[in-house]
């Protein structure tokens, strides 16, 4: 059982320690024709599901992704 106080980057660390398979990929858009010009787009793939976030830097993207995936990560960490 994991505490509900464990959120965001702490929750990701917990998933890594449990060795639950996941991938995090980042892409930077520097083409002016793209809607996300000069932004990072991150993708988290875990348990057959995909979560995305967009931000000015990789850290803010990761925090947004983890907020979107929080309930899925809690359910996986309780296994």
Beta strands, then each sheet from edge to edge (+ up, - down):
strand 1: 22-29
strand 2: 39-46
strand 3: 49-55
sheet 1: 1+ 2- 3+
end
